[in-house]
């Protein structure tokens, strides 16, 4: 697939890295020559320095025969204009734009074919806000990802001593919780993947990915670790786009404090929020954290634009007695270094966002993609089409399907019904199938499995 990416920032670079590894023809456009040079040194792709909203620049980048345009610059206006030009002058099939401004998002008619011709819009800040809110709603989880419109969730949790499933085989799970449908999709032990079998034993500190109906998440969590008390108090450092959105999303259900160093930003936040306490100060000031009773905070979120400040404030909060500590980190190399130590969860905005873009790039009918473990693994929701003659999955038991080793069918959503992926479960046409792959290299074969023979149409 020939893909043109506009913007070489965190989102654009992460998407380029992911798609280049899948043998796509990638061209990246940006005004920053140094960013493009760094990308070209690392990956096999083309780059072009120029304004992404200029027709001549798009022409030089190869828009005339591109299959997809991903406009993810920091400017909403540049992204929308680029999509309009791609549709009007070159009839580019798929046009995706990053849109940050709430004013634009409140008027979806702006994106239709009579206006800016944006097929799909994504707002990374909102995606990240929703992601963090899930982690606060389920304070025991490392990740909470939804499929099938929220009917099914994939949850990552660190198994700890005292959980009733620790030291037991996975086959015990079904007999121990006969009224709860769940399936362990994967286990990572000291960063090494373990393919779950019936006789696999869960050990303390394993990172366990399980899939279940969303309403059953808390029940399964209780079996894997001691349940922390529900979160009530949340402290946010950073009142920018993400901190502001998160504060607004939480203040009805939680006691929220936001620490922001900019006085004007504090005044704006205070005028927008009704129940949130807004404090002007430095999130790395240990005395300030102590005076605001950080020891009583259930979830601490460091969400500024500065990685070092986020790491430092999160570490200080943890040392001060905060419960769960979440730190936003833009540099991918930092995420792996700090996650799982004193900082409970390190979030890469680009990795959280990328799944929303990958769903449009994947072949076959892919409804949802979630990037896992910093892009190394993926979970996909694919729709099965056809019949036993035209499809490699429809009308077949799961144990008859030629899944690559390390890929797991965790669950199937049939209408409103959630069915766990057992060996004898038969996939039917129009089922939504949730597949977990421990290595992203397997994705292409999964896509091919779910593609329907041309004769079916």
Secondary structure, 3 states (H helix, E strand, C coil): CEEEEECCCHHHHHHHHHHHCCCCEEEEEECCHHHHHHHHHHCCCEEEECCCCCHHHHHHHCHHHCCEEEECCCCHHHHHHHHHHHHHHHCCCEEEEECCCHHHHCCHHHHCCCCCCCCEEECHHHHHHHHHHHHHHCCCEEEEEEEHHHCEEEEEEECCCCCCCCCCECHHHHHHCCCCCEEEEEEEECCEEECCCCCCECCCCCEEEEEEEHHHHHHHHHHHCCCCCCCCEEEEECCCHHHHHHHHHHCCCCEEEEEECCHHHHHHHHHHCCCCEEEECCCCCHHHHHHCCHHHCCEEEECCCCHHHHHHHHHHHHHCCCCEEEEECCCHHHHHHHECCCECEEECHHHHHHHHHHHHHCCCCEEEEEEECCCCEEEEEEECCCCCCCCCCCCCEHHHCCCCCCEEEEEEEECCEEEECCCCCECCCCCEEEEEECCHHHHHHHHHHHCCCHHHC
